Amino acid sequence: MGKLGRMVTGFRDFLDEVRLELTKCTWPTRPELMESTVVVVISCLILAGYVGVSDFLLMNLMSVIIR
């Protein structure tokens, strides 16, 4: 078997192992997934607000200092 054949066999073995490991996973239910998504979106909005306000305040502070 040539190098290409070993690569194909190795890739096939890899995919078989991935499929086996994915059967061991515990997948979230739809309600759990929705709750997690809401938490992530709200966290991102809070962080974006904090960064936006901080940027605005620091930008104005720097403009006062520079003048």
PyMOL Python script that loads the backbone (N, CA, C, O; Angstrom):
from pymol import cmd

cmd.read_pdbstr("""\
ATOM      1  N   MET A   1       0.859  -1.170   0.000  1.00  0.00           N
ATOM      2  CA  MET A   1       0.000   0.000   0.000  1.00  0.00           C
ATOM      3  C   MET A   1       0.905   1.233   0.000  1.00  0.00           C
ATOM      4  O   MET A   1       1.854   1.329   0.778  1.00  0.00           O
ATOM      5  N   GLY A   2       0.593   2.149  -0.872  1.00  0.00           N
ATOM      6  CA  GLY A   2       1.424   3.334  -0.993  1.00  0.00           C
ATOM      7  C   GLY A   2       1.108   4.373   0.072  1.00  0.00           C
ATOM      8  O   GLY A   2       0.272   4.176   0.954  1.00  0.00           O
ATOM      9  N   LYS A   3       1.807   5.467  -0.052  1.00  0.00           N
ATOM     10  CA  LYS A   3       1.642   6.559   0.915  1.00  0.00           C
ATOM     11  C   LYS A   3       0.219   7.111   0.879  1.00  0.00           C
ATOM     12  O   LYS A   3      -0.359   7.412   1.924  1.00  0.00           O
ATOM     13  N   LEU A   4      -0.345   7.243  -0.315  1.00  0.00           N
ATOM     14  CA  LEU A   4      -1.712   7.761  -0.443  1.00  0.00           C
ATOM     15  C   LEU A   4      -2.711   6.808   0.206  1.00  0.00           C
ATOM     16  O   LEU A   4      -3.653   7.250   0.864  1.00  0.00           O
ATOM     17  N   GLY A   5      -2.512   5.518   0.027  1.00  0.00           N
ATOM     18  CA  GLY A   5      -3.409   4.526   0.635  1.00  0.00           C
ATOM     19  C   GLY A   5      -3.372   4.583   2.149  1.00  0.00           C
ATOM     20  O   GLY A   5      -4.406   4.466   2.807  1.00  0.00           O
ATOM     21  N   ARG A   6      -2.166   4.766   2.710  1.00  0.00           N
ATOM     22  CA  ARG A   6      -2.048   4.879   4.176  1.00  0.00           C
ATOM     23  C   ARG A   6      -2.721   6.147   4.676  1.00  0.00           C
ATOM     24  O   ARG A   6      -3.324   6.156   5.749  1.00  0.00           O
ATOM     25  N   MET A   7      -2.618   7.226   3.889  1.00  0.00           N
ATOM     26  CA  MET A   7      -3.257   8.478   4.291  1.00  0.00           C
ATOM     27  C   MET A   7      -4.777   8.327   4.307  1.00  0.00           C
ATOM     28  O   MET A   7      -5.442   8.782   5.237  1.00  0.00           O
ATOM     29  N   VAL A   8      -5.321   7.687   3.270  1.00  0.00           N
ATOM     30  CA  VAL A   8      -6.769   7.477   3.194  1.00  0.00           C
ATOM     31  C   VAL A   8      -7.235   6.595   4.342  1.00  0.00           C
ATOM     32  O   VAL A   8      -8.252   6.882   4.974  1.00  0.00           O
ATOM     33  N   THR A   9      -6.501   5.527   4.614  1.00  0.00           N
ATOM     34  CA  THR A   9      -6.851   4.633   5.714  1.00  0.00           C
ATOM     35  C   THR A   9      -6.779   5.356   7.049  1.00  0.00           C
ATOM     36  O   THR A   9      -7.654   5.196   7.900  1.00  0.00           O
ATOM     37  N   GLY A  10      -5.730   6.155   7.230  1.00  0.00           N
ATOM     38  CA  GLY A  10      -5.582   6.918   8.466  1.00  0.00           C
ATOM     39  C   GLY A  10      -6.714   7.910   8.655  1.00  0.00           C
ATOM     40  O   GLY A  10      -7.223   8.078   9.763  1.00  0.00           O
ATOM     41  N   PHE A  11      -7.108   8.567   7.573  1.00  0.00           N
ATOM     42  CA  PHE A  11      -8.205   9.536   7.646  1.00  0.00           C
ATOM     43  C   PHE A  11      -9.523   8.828   7.964  1.00  0.00           C
ATOM     44  O   PHE A  11     -10.330   9.334   8.744  1.00  0.00           O
ATOM     45  N   ARG A  12      -9.737   7.674   7.369  1.00  0.00           N
ATOM     46  CA  ARG A  12     -10.955   6.904   7.633  1.00  0.00           C
ATOM     47  C   ARG A  12     -10.989   6.463   9.102  1.00  0.00           C
ATOM     48  O   ARG A  12     -12.033   6.538   9.749  1.00  0.00           O
ATOM     49  N   ASP A  13      -9.850   6.006   9.625  1.00  0.00           N
ATOM     50  CA  ASP A  13      -9.766   5.626  11.039  1.00  0.00           C
ATOM     51  C   ASP A  13     -10.058   6.818  11.945  1.00  0.00           C
ATOM     52  O   ASP A  13     -10.748   6.693  12.956  1.00  0.00           O
ATOM     53  N   PHE A  14      -9.520   7.971  11.565  1.00  0.00           N
ATOM     54  CA  PHE A  14      -9.764   9.185  12.339  1.00  0.00           C
ATOM     55  C   PHE A  14     -11.253   9.501  12.388  1.00  0.00           C
ATOM     56  O   PHE A  14     -11.792   9.785  13.458  1.00  0.00           O
ATOM     57  N   LEU A  15     -11.918   9.453  11.245  1.00  0.00           N
ATOM     58  CA  LEU A  15     -13.354   9.743  11.206  1.00  0.00           C
ATOM     59  C   LEU A  15     -14.156   8.732  12.021  1.00  0.00           C
ATOM     60  O   LEU A  15     -15.127   9.103  12.680  1.00  0.00           O
ATOM     61  N   ASP A  16     -13.763   7.468  11.985  1.00  0.00           N
ATOM     62  CA  ASP A  16     -14.431   6.449  12.802  1.00  0.00           C
ATOM     63  C   ASP A  16     -14.284   6.757  14.289  1.00  0.00           C
ATOM     64  O   ASP A  16     -15.238   6.613  15.054  1.00  0.00           O
ATOM     65  N   GLU A  17     -13.091   7.178  14.698  1.00  0.00           N
ATOM     66  CA  GLU A  17     -12.862   7.510  16.102  1.00  0.00           C
ATOM     67  C   GLU A  17     -13.640   8.751  16.510  1.00  0.00           C
ATOM     68  O   GLU A  17     -14.154   8.822  17.626  1.00  0.00           O
ATOM     69  N   VAL A  18     -13.729   9.733  15.612  1.00  0.00           N
ATOM     70  CA  VAL A  18     -14.516  10.938  15.899  1.00  0.00           C
ATOM     71  C   VAL A  18     -15.983  10.570  16.087  1.00  0.00           C
ATOM     72  O   VAL A  18     -16.628  11.045  17.022  1.00  0.00           O
ATOM     73  N   ARG A  19     -16.507   9.732  15.211  1.00  0.00           N
ATOM     74  CA  ARG A  19     -17.905   9.303  15.317  1.00  0.00           C
ATOM     75  C   ARG A  19     -18.141   8.580  16.646  1.00  0.00           C
ATOM     76  O   ARG A  19     -19.161   8.800  17.299  1.00  0.00           O
ATOM     77  N   LEU A  20     -17.207   7.726  17.042  1.00  0.00           N
ATOM     78  CA  LEU A  20     -17.318   7.000  18.307  1.00  0.00           C
ATOM     79  C   LEU A  20     -17.312   7.961  19.495  1.00  0.00           C
ATOM     80  O   LEU A  20     -18.113   7.801  20.416  1.00  0.00           O
ATOM     81  N   GLU A  21     -16.426   8.951  19.489  1.00  0.00           N
ATOM     82  CA  GLU A  21     -16.353   9.901  20.601  1.00  0.00           C
ATOM     83  C   GLU A  21     -17.609  10.775  20.661  1.00  0.00           C
ATOM     84  O   GLU A  21     -18.069  11.123  21.748  1.00  0.00           O
ATOM     85  N   LEU A  22     -18.161  11.128  19.501  1.00  0.00           N
ATOM     86  CA  LEU A  22     -19.372  11.960  19.495  1.00  0.00           C
ATOM     87  C   LEU A  22     -20.572  11.223  20.060  1.00  0.00           C
ATOM     88  O   LEU A  22     -21.499  11.858  20.562  1.00  0.00           O
ATOM     89  N   THR A  23     -20.578   9.897  19.990  1.00  0.00           N
ATOM     90  CA  THR A  23     -21.685   9.151  20.593  1.00  0.00           C
ATOM     91  C   THR A  23     -21.593   9.183  22.112  1.00  0.00           C
ATOM     92  O   THR A  23     -22.592   8.943  22.790  1.00  0.00           O
ATOM     93  N   LYS A  24     -20.406   9.475  22.663  1.00  0.00           N
ATOM     94  CA  LYS A  24     -20.228   9.545  24.110  1.00  0.00           C
ATOM     95  C   LYS A  24     -20.632  10.904  24.672  1.00  0.00           C
ATOM     96  O   LYS A  24     -20.772  11.052  25.886  1.00  0.00           O
ATOM     97  N   CYS A  25     -20.820  11.889  23.812  1.00  0.00           N
ATOM     98  CA  CYS A  25     -21.139  13.244  24.263  1.00  0.00           C
ATOM     99  C   CYS A  25     -22.573  13.331  24.766  1.00  0.00           C
ATOM    100  O   CYS A  25     -23.465  12.634  24.281  1.00  0.00           O
ATOM    101  N   THR A  26     -22.771  14.193  25.738  1.00  0.00           N
ATOM    102  CA  THR A  26     -24.109  14.505  26.211  1.00  0.00           C
ATOM    103  C   THR A  26     -24.499  15.839  25.581  1.00  0.00           C
ATOM    104  O   THR A  26     -23.936  16.880  25.919  1.00  0.00           O
ATOM    105  N   TRP A  27     -25.451  15.801  24.676  1.00  0.00           N
ATOM    106  CA  TRP A  27     -25.849  17.003  23.965  1.00  0.00           C
ATOM    107  C   TRP A  27     -26.933  17.729  24.751  1.00  0.00           C
ATOM    108  O   TRP A  27     -27.785  17.091  25.369  1.00  0.00           O
ATOM    109  N   PRO A  28     -26.905  19.071  24.731  1.00  0.00           N
ATOM    110  CA  PRO A  28     -27.919  19.822  25.483  1.00  0.00           C
ATOM    111  C   PRO A  28     -29.291  19.700  24.822  1.00  0.00           C
ATOM    112  O   PRO A  28     -29.415  19.506  23.612  1.00  0.00           O
ATOM    113  N   THR A  29     -30.315  19.823  25.668  1.00  0.00           N
ATOM    114  CA  THR A  29     -31.671  19.845  25.127  1.00  0.00           C
ATOM    115  C   THR A  29     -31.923  21.214  24.517  1.00  0.00           C
ATOM    116  O   THR A  29     -31.151  22.149  24.728  1.00  0.00           O
ATOM    117  N   ARG A  30     -32.993  21.325  23.770  1.00  0.00           N
ATOM    118  CA  ARG A  30     -33.300  22.615  23.135  1.00  0.00           C
ATOM    119  C   ARG A  30     -33.495  23.738  24.158  1.00  0.00           C
ATOM    120  O   ARG A  30     -32.961  24.830  23.963  1.00  0.00           O
ATOM    121  N   PRO A  31     -34.248  23.503  25.249  1.00  0.00           N
ATOM    122  CA  PRO A  31     -34.392  24.581  26.241  1.00  0.00           C
ATOM    123  C   PRO A  31     -33.053  24.979  26.888  1.00  0.00           C
ATOM    124  O   PRO A  31     -32.819  26.162  27.137  1.00  0.00           O
ATOM    125  N   GLU A  32     -32.179  24.005  27.158  1.00  0.00           N
ATOM    126  CA  GLU A  32     -30.864  24.328  27.714  1.00  0.00           C
ATOM    127  C   GLU A  32     -30.051  25.162  26.739  1.00  0.00           C
ATOM    128  O   GLU A  32     -29.357  26.099  27.134  1.00  0.00           O
ATOM    129  N   LEU A  33     -30.145  24.815  25.473  1.00  0.00           N
ATOM    130  CA  LEU A  33     -29.413  25.547  24.449  1.00  0.00           C
ATOM    131  C   LEU A  33     -29.925  26.976  24.329  1.00  0.00           C
ATOM    132  O   LEU A  33     -29.138  27.913  24.188  1.00  0.00           O
ATOM    133  N   MET A  34     -31.248  27.142  24.384  1.00  0.00           N
ATOM    134  CA  MET A  34     -31.834  28.480  24.302  1.00  0.00           C
ATOM    135  C   MET A  34     -31.415  29.330  25.504  1.00  0.00           C
ATOM    136  O   MET A  34     -31.082  30.504  25.343  1.00  0.00           O
ATOM    137  N   GLU A  35     -31.430  28.751  26.698  1.00  0.00           N
ATOM    138  CA  GLU A  35     -31.021  29.491  27.895  1.00  0.00           C
ATOM    139  C   GLU A  35     -29.558  29.909  27.799  1.00  0.00           C
ATOM    140  O   GLU A  35     -29.212  31.041  28.134  1.00  0.00           O
ATOM    141  N   SER A  36     -28.718  29.020  27.354  1.00  0.00           N
ATOM    142  CA  SER A  36     -27.298  29.339  27.212  1.00  0.00           C
ATOM    143  C   SER A  36     -27.089  30.441  26.181  1.00  0.00           C
ATOM    144  O   SER A  36     -26.260  31.331  26.373  1.00  0.00           O
ATOM    145  N   THR A  37     -27.839  30.377  25.095  1.00  0.00           N
ATOM    146  CA  THR A  37     -27.721  31.395  24.048  1.00  0.00           C
ATOM    147  C   THR A  37     -28.125  32.760  24.584  1.00  0.00           C
ATOM    148  O   THR A  37     -27.466  33.758  24.296  1.00  0.00           O
ATOM    149  N   VAL A  38     -29.202  32.812  25.363  1.00  0.00           N
ATOM    150  CA  VAL A  38     -29.651  34.080  25.943  1.00  0.00           C
ATOM    151  C   VAL A  38     -28.582  34.633  26.881  1.00  0.00           C
ATOM    152  O   VAL A  38     -28.309  35.833  26.864  1.00  0.00           O
ATOM    153  N   VAL A  39     -27.977  33.777  27.695  1.00  0.00           N
ATOM    154  CA  VAL A  39     -26.921  34.221  28.616  1.00  0.00           C
ATOM    155  C   VAL A  39     -25.740  34.798  27.836  1.00  0.00           C
ATOM    156  O   VAL A  39     -25.196  35.836  28.212  1.00  0.00           O
ATOM    157  N   VAL A  40     -25.350  34.140  26.769  1.00  0.00           N
ATOM    158  CA  VAL A  40     -24.209  34.605  25.975  1.00  0.00           C
ATOM    159  C   VAL A  40     -24.530  35.941  25.306  1.00  0.00           C
ATOM    160  O   VAL A  40     -23.691  36.842  25.306  1.00  0.00           O
ATOM    161  N   VAL A  41     -25.725  36.083  24.739  1.00  0.00           N
ATOM    162  CA  VAL A  41     -26.098  37.327  24.060  1.00  0.00           C
ATOM    163  C   VAL A  41     -26.146  38.482  25.062  1.00  0.00           C
ATOM    164  O   VAL A  41     -25.624  39.562  24.787  1.00  0.00           O
ATOM    165  N   ILE A  42     -26.767  38.259  26.219  1.00  0.00           N
ATOM    166  CA  ILE A  42     -26.848  39.316  27.234  1.00  0.00           C
ATOM    167  C   ILE A  42     -25.450  39.686  27.729  1.00  0.00           C
ATOM    168  O   ILE A  42     -25.151  40.866  27.911  1.00  0.00           O
ATOM    169  N   SER A  43     -24.598  38.692  27.947  1.00  0.00           N
ATOM    170  CA  SER A  43     -23.230  38.968  28.383  1.00  0.00           C
ATOM    171  C   SER A  43     -22.476  39.795  27.344  1.00  0.00           C
ATOM    172  O   SER A  43     -21.746  40.722  27.694  1.00  0.00           O
ATOM    173  N   CYS A  44     -22.650  39.463  26.087  1.00  0.00           N
ATOM    174  CA  CYS A  44     -21.987  40.220  25.017  1.00  0.00           C
ATOM    175  C   CYS A  44     -22.492  41.656  24.966  1.00  0.00           C
ATOM    176  O   CYS A  44     -21.707  42.582  24.760  1.00  0.00           O
ATOM    177  N   LEU A  45     -23.793  41.849  25.151  1.00  0.00           N
ATOM    178  CA  LEU A  45     -24.345  43.203  25.141  1.00  0.00           C
ATOM    179  C   LEU A  45     -23.829  44.021  26.322  1.00  0.00           C
ATOM    180  O   LEU A  45     -23.502  45.197  26.162  1.00  0.00           O
ATOM    181  N   ILE A  46     -23.753  43.418  27.494  1.00  0.00           N
ATOM    182  CA  ILE A  46     -23.223  44.119  28.670  1.00  0.00           C
ATOM    183  C   ILE A  46     -21.761  44.488  28.448  1.00  0.00           C
ATOM    184  O   ILE A  46     -21.350  45.612  28.738  1.00  0.00           O
ATOM    185  N   LEU A  47     -20.985  43.555  27.940  1.00  0.00           N
ATOM    186  CA  LEU A  47     -19.572  43.826  27.678  1.00  0.00           C
ATOM    187  C   LEU A  47     -19.409  44.915  26.614  1.00  0.00           C
ATOM    188  O   LEU A  47     -18.559  45.795  26.751  1.00  0.00           O
ATOM    189  N   ALA A  48     -20.213  44.856  25.566  1.00  0.00           N
ATOM    190  CA  ALA A  48     -20.138  45.874  24.518  1.00  0.00           C
ATOM    191  C   ALA A  48     -20.500  47.244  25.079  1.00  0.00           C
ATOM    192  O   ALA A  48     -19.866  48.241  24.734  1.00  0.00           O
ATOM    193  N   GLY A  49     -21.513  47.302  25.941  1.00  0.00           N
ATOM    194  CA  GLY A  49     -21.886  48.572  26.565  1.00  0.00           C
ATOM    195  C   GLY A  49     -20.764  49.109  27.434  1.00  0.00           C
ATOM    196  O   GLY A  49     -20.462  50.301  27.389  1.00  0.00           O
ATOM    197  N   TYR A  50     -20.144  48.244  28.223  1.00  0.00           N
ATOM    198  CA  TYR A  50     -19.042  48.657  29.087  1.00  0.00           C
ATOM    199  C   TYR A  50     -17.875  49.195  28.262  1.00  0.00           C
ATOM    200  O   TYR A  50     -17.320  50.249  28.573  1.00  0.00           O
ATOM    201  N   VAL A  51     -17.510  48.473  27.220  1.00  0.00           N
ATOM    202  CA  VAL A  51     -16.394  48.906  26.374  1.00  0.00           C
ATOM    203  C   VAL A  51     -16.745  50.214  25.671  1.00  0.00           C
ATOM    204  O   VAL A  51     -15.894  51.096  25.558  1.00  0.00           O
ATOM    205  N   GLY A  52     -17.980  50.353  25.198  1.00  0.00           N
ATOM    206  CA  GLY A  52     -18.396  51.579  24.526  1.00  0.00           C
ATOM    207  C   GLY A  52     -18.366  52.789  25.444  1.00  0.00           C
ATOM    208  O   GLY A  52     -17.867  53.847  25.062  1.00  0.00           O
ATOM    209  N   VAL A  53     -18.901  52.638  26.659  1.00  0.00           N
ATOM    210  CA  VAL A  53     -18.895  53.741  27.625  1.00  0.00           C
ATOM    211  C   VAL A  53     -17.464  54.079  28.030  1.00  0.00           C
ATOM    212  O   VAL A  53     -17.104  55.254  28.112  1.00  0.00           O
ATOM    213  N   SER A  54     -16.644  53.056  28.285  1.00  0.00           N
ATOM    214  CA  SER A  54     -15.240  53.298  28.649  1.00  0.00           C
ATOM    215  C   SER A  54     -14.508  54.027  27.530  1.00  0.00           C
ATOM    216  O   SER A  54     -13.745  54.956  27.794  1.00  0.00           O
ATOM    217  N   ASP A  55     -14.728  53.624  26.305  1.00  0.00           N
ATOM    218  CA  ASP A  55     -14.083  54.265  25.170  1.00  0.00           C
ATOM    219  C   ASP A  55     -14.517  55.718  25.070  1.00  0.00           C
ATOM    220  O   ASP A  55     -13.683  56.600  24.861  1.00  0.00           O
ATOM    221  N   PHE A  56     -15.798  55.977  25.214  1.00  0.00           N
ATOM    222  CA  PHE A  56     -16.315  57.342  25.135  1.00  0.00           C
ATOM    223  C   PHE A  56     -15.699  58.222  26.225  1.00  0.00           C
ATOM    224  O   PHE A  56     -15.253  59.336  25.949  1.00  0.00           O
ATOM    225  N   LEU A  57     -15.676  57.717  27.468  1.00  0.00           N
ATOM    226  CA  LEU A  57     -15.132  58.500  28.573  1.00  0.00           C
ATOM    227  C   LEU A  57     -13.635  58.742  28.410  1.00  0.00           C
ATOM    228  O   LEU A  57     -13.156  59.857  28.620  1.00  0.00           O
ATOM    229  N   LEU A  58     -12.910  57.716  28.042  1.00  0.00           N
ATOM    230  CA  LEU A  58     -11.461  57.885  27.862  1.00  0.00           C
ATOM    231  C   LEU A  58     -11.138  58.794  26.681  1.00  0.00           C
ATOM    232  O   LEU A  58     -10.169  59.552  26.738  1.00  0.00           O
ATOM    233  N   MET A  59     -11.925  58.734  25.621  1.00  0.00           N
ATOM    234  CA  MET A  59     -11.712  59.598  24.469  1.00  0.00           C
ATOM    235  C   MET A  59     -11.926  61.058  24.872  1.00  0.00           C
ATOM    236  O   MET A  59     -11.139  61.926  24.495  1.00  0.00           O
ATOM    237  N   ASN A  60     -12.985  61.332  25.635  1.00  0.00           N
ATOM    238  CA  ASN A  60     -13.234  62.703  26.089  1.00  0.00           C
ATOM    239  C   ASN A  60     -12.169  63.152  27.086  1.00  0.00           C
ATOM    240  O   ASN A  60     -11.745  64.306  27.045  1.00  0.00           O
ATOM    241  N   LEU A  61     -11.733  62.278  27.968  1.00  0.00           N
ATOM    242  CA  LEU A  61     -10.677  62.618  28.906  1.00  0.00           C
ATOM    243  C   LEU A  61      -9.384  62.965  28.174  1.00  0.00           C
ATOM    244  O   LEU A  61      -8.709  63.933  28.524  1.00  0.00           O
ATOM    245  N   MET A  62      -9.046  62.186  27.174  1.00  0.00           N
ATOM    246  CA  MET A  62      -7.817  62.459  26.412  1.00  0.00           C
ATOM    247  C   MET A  62      -7.916  63.773  25.645  1.00  0.00           C
ATOM    248  O   MET A  62      -6.934  64.509  25.545  1.00  0.00           O
ATOM    249  N   SER A  63      -9.102  64.072  25.100  1.00  0.00           N
ATOM    250  CA  SER A  63      -9.251  65.334  24.380  1.00  0.00           C
ATOM    251  C   SER A  63      -9.128  66.517  25.329  1.00  0.00           C
ATOM    252  O   SER A  63      -8.621  67.563  24.924  1.00  0.00           O
ATOM    253  N   VAL A  64      -9.576  66.390  26.581  1.00  0.00           N
ATOM    254  CA  VAL A  64      -9.443  67.465  27.562  1.00  0.00           C
ATOM    255  C   VAL A  64      -7.977  67.612  27.943  1.00  0.00           C
ATOM    256  O   VAL A  64      -7.486  68.734  28.069  1.00  0.00           O
ATOM    257  N   ILE A  65      -7.269  66.505  28.128  1.00  0.00           N
ATOM    258  CA  ILE A  65      -5.869  66.536  28.520  1.00  0.00           C
ATOM    259  C   ILE A  65      -4.999  67.136  27.406  1.00  0.00           C
ATOM    260  O   ILE A  65      -4.082  67.910  27.683  1.00  0.00           O
ATOM    261  N   ILE A  66      -5.282  66.785  26.172  1.00  0.00           N
ATOM    262  CA  ILE A  66      -4.482  67.237  25.035  1.00  0.00           C
ATOM    263  C   ILE A  66      -4.664  68.735  24.795  1.00  0.00           C
ATOM    264  O   ILE A  66      -3.709  69.400  24.392  1.00  0.00           O
ATOM    265  N   ARG A  67      -5.831  69.277  25.026  1.00  0.00           N
ATOM    266  CA  ARG A  67      -6.068  70.715  24.784  1.00  0.00           C
ATOM    267  C   ARG A  67      -5.343  71.479  25.796  1.00  0.00           C
ATOM    268  O   ARG A  67      -5.393  72.709  25.795  1.00  0.00           O
TER     269      ARG A  67
END
""", "prot")
cmd.dss("prot")
cmd.show_as("cartoon", "prot")
cmd.util.cbc("prot")
cmd.orient("prot")
